[in-house]
Amino acid sequence: MKCPGQDTRHWKPGDIFEVKCPSCGVLIEFFKDDIRRRCKDCKKQVTNPKIDLGCIEWCKFAEQCVGPEVMKKKSKKK
């Protein structure tokens, strides 16, 4: 069974998008739940500017799924 928040059957068209790498300008494809991706051209790590992890608000397995670092950042934004 898949995590409902990551099940792409429930995603909308804008949940997969492209962002220009801030270092070299190459397009990087992101999924809404990607935390970061590595640019295929310059190899820099790029953080997802539109990250959507709404499921971490209610899922009891959230910390195991996304890790404690993401959970700390999310709790600071509240």
Protein Blocks (a to p, Z undefined) as FASTA:
>chain_A
ZZfklmmklpcfklpccdddfknopacdddfklmbdcdfklopacddfkbccfklmmmmk
lmmmnopklmmmmmmmZZ
